[in-house]
Amino acid sequence: MFDKYYDMSAHQKQLNDTGLVKFEGLLNEQMLDKLEACYDRIMAGEYVSGNPPPRRTHPPKDSEKYLTRVSYPTVADPALVGLFMEAGIGVLSSRLMNSDFAQAFFIHLVNKVPGEGLEYNISWHQDGQYGKHLFSGHWITAHIALEDVNSDDAPILYVENSHRLEPLNKREVSGFSFRKPLDELGQQFAQKTGIKWNVVEYLSKRGDVTFHDSRLIHATDNLLSGRTRKTFVLHLRFEHNKLLFSDPIHVTNEPPQPNFYVDIADSIMCPVLHGVATDLPERRLKAG
């Protein structure tokens, strides 16, 4: 499955020590080309399944001008599920977390475009602060880099040792706050959380896959290189993340986007990428 050897013990230690770990050059060019073809079709509004993604922040005609997030792109192109499996995202994440299965419960495509201003950044947040009502325990997020990410390409910024915090509430730190520059917001959040606000820049290359702890406080600033940054982001849960719900979750959107339901047992929307998730409601899903 993998073209390179990875020392899993060393990678687990790095994840535990720093809150994130990178698998350099995990994806070869053939896999990257397949993923990028799916990505580009979705961005262009070409939905292979005939179904649009449940949420898209900007329509295709505006996506070259604005930071665009597409939620659950697998609904628009189910081939992505097989590609994520083939890429080894489920296998590696399961090994990192010592779990018999890995399920992507939230997948999104992030198209980060060049621009200066508060509306072009993703502010400080923990992924886990949005999942406290869904699962017990912490989990990890995978970032698949389809482009090189240098210092001027809006790399991941993270706060050192913040993965040792418990999930915060949205008033303490929130990625949907664009009110102030990152450095100014960071100082405010440092006072609220009481931690030393030491920000680290995390660069990556095309084909790298980075996993980070759901408790890690992170952000991205303005993209100044002039190049668009293409990323797939997968939020992953494991056997220790016991479900705290069973019914599909109703998600409300701002008009004109429609409201939608997230079904944790839907094998396309929330695919099990490795192993067997035996705790899913209504039916059990098995990875291929």
N, C-alpha and C positions, 0 to 999 in steps of 0.2 A: 504493500500500500504506500509506503514512504520511500522516497529516493535517498533519504539521509538517515543516519542513526542519531537518535536523541537519547540522552541520559535522563530518564524519567525521574530518577531520584533527585538529581540536581535541579531539574525543572520544578519539581514539587517544592523543593527547599526554597528556590527563588520566589515562587508564588507565595509561600507562607511568610517569607522574610520581608518581601517588598510589596506584596499585593498584586503584582503582575509579572508575567513571564512571556517571552517571545520564542516562537519556533521559527527560526530564520530559514527562509527559502523552502518552506513546507510545500508550497504549491508550485508545480512546474508550469511551463508556458502553455502546454496543451490544456491543463485544467484552468489556468487563468483566462485563456481565450474563450473557453466555454462559459465561465462565469461572467466575463465581461460582455459576451454576446447577449446573455439573459438580461444583464444590467441595462445595456443600451436599449434593448427592445422595450423594457418597462419604462425607462425614462422617456422614450419616444411615444409612449402611449399605445404600444403594440402588445396586447395581452393575449398570449397564446391560448390560454384556457377559455377565452371569451368572457372572463369575469374580471372586472377591475379590482385592484387592491382595495381593501376596506377603507384605507385612509391614505391620502396623499396631500401634502401641505400645499403644493402648487401644481397646476396643470402643466402638461408638456410644453405648451407655448411659453410659459414663464419660468420653467425650471433651469434655464441657462442663466437667469438673472438673479435667482433667489436660492438660498439654502433650502433644499428640498428633502423631506423625509417621506419615504413610502413604507407604510406598515404592512406586514405580512405579504411581501412580494411573491411568496410561493403560491398564493391564491391566484395570482395573475400568470405565473409560469411554474407549474408543478415540477418541471424538470430540475429546478433548483434543489429540491429535496434530495434527489439522487446524487447531485453534484456535491452537496454538503457532506453526504455520507461518504462518497468516494474520496473526498478531500481528507477524510479522517478526523473531522471536527468532533464527531461523537466519540470515537475511540480515544483520542487524546484527552479530551475533557473528562471522560470517565476515569481514565488512569490518573489524571491529576487529582481527582476528587475521591479516588478509591471507591467508585460506585459501579454497580452492575449495569446501569443504564444512564443515558443522557437524553434529555428532551429539550428541544428548543421551544420554549413557551412564548417567546416574543422575538420576531425577526423583523429587522427593518433595513432598508437601503438608505444610505445617507449620501446625498450629492452636494458636496461642499464647494461653492463657487467663490471666485475671487471677489473681494469687496471689503470696504472699511466701514465700520460702524457697529453699534451694539446689536443690530439685527442679524449680523453675519457671524456671531459667535454662539457657542453652546456653553452656557454658564456652569458654574460649579454645581455638582450634584453627586449623589450616590445612586447607582442603579437600584440598590436594595431599598431605598426609601420609598420606591413606588411598588414594591412587592411584599411589604410587611403583612398585608392582609391576604396574600395568596398562598404563601408557603412558610414553613418554619425553617430556620437556619439560613446560612448564607450560601451563595451560589457564585457562578462566574459568567463573564461575558466574553465572547470571542469577537475580535475585530479582524476581518479579512481585508488586507490591503491590496487593491488592484492597481495602485500607483505608488511610486516612491514618495515618501513623506519626509521632507527635509524641514529645517527650522522655519522656512517661510511658507510651508504648505499646511499650516495649522495642525501641527502634531498634537497628540494627546499630552495634556499637562496634568500631572497628578500631584497630590499633596502627600509628601513622605510620611509613612506610618499611619495614614488615615484609615487604612484597612483594619486597624485594630479597634476602631470605634464601632459602636452599635449603630444600626440604621437610625438616621436622624429624621426629624419631621420636616415638612416642606417649608416651614417658617425659618428653620435654621439654615438650610442650604437648598436651593432649588435651581435645576437646569433651565427652567422656563422663565427665569428672571433676567431681563435684558436692560434693567434700569440703569446700571452703572458699569464701568469698565471692570474687567476681571480682577485687576490688582486692588481696586477699591473695595469691591465686593469681598475679595479674599480676606482683607483686613477685618471686615465686619464679621465674617464667618469664623475667623480665628478667635475673635473675642467671645462669640457665642459657644463655640465648641471647646475652647480652652486648650487647643493643641498648637504646637509650633507650626506655623504656616510656611513650610519649606517646599517650594514648587519645583518639580523635576520635569524636564522636557523628554519625551520618549519618541525617538525617531524610528522609522521602519522603511523597508524596501518592498517593492512589488513582489508578492508571493509570500511575505511574512504573515504569520497569524499570531496575534497577541491575545492572551487571556488575562483578564483582571478580576479581582475580587469584587463582589457586589457592594462591599462596604467602602471601597476606595473612592475618595473624593477626587473628581477629575473634571476637565473642561477642555474646550478647544477655542482658540482665539481667531482673529481674522486671518484669512488666507491671502497672502501678499505676493505669491510667486507668479500669479497670472494663470496658473494651471488649475483645472478642476480636480478635486480629490474624490475618488470613488471608493466607497467602503460598504461592505456588508457587515451588519452587526447582529449577533445571535446571543440572546439571553438564555442560559441553560440551567436547568434544574436536575437534581440527582436523587438517589434513593433516600437520602437523609432529609430531603425537602418535602416533608409531608404536606399534602394538599389540605388547605383550610377552606375549600369550597368544592362544590360539585356541579352546580348549574352553570350554563354559559353566562359569561359576564357581559353586561350591557355597557357599551362604551359610547359616550355622547361626543359629538363633534360640533364644531362651530359651522353654521351654514356658510356655503352651500353644501358642505360635505355631509353625507348621510350618517346617521348613527349606525352602529353595527354590534354584533355579538362575537365574542371570542370564546371558542369551544376548545377547552384543553384536550378533549378527546378526538379532535379533528386531525387526522393524520397528515393533511396538507398544510393546514394553518399552524399547527403546533406539533411538528413531526418528532417522533422518537428516532434519534440519529444513531443510537447504539443500544443493543440489549432489548429487554422487555420491561416496560413500565406496568407493573401489576396493580397500581393504585388508581388507574384512570377510571372515571365514572362511565357507566353504561356499557363500555366495551373495552377490551384490552388491545393495545396496539403493539405490533412487533416491528422492529427495524428490519430492512432487507439486508 
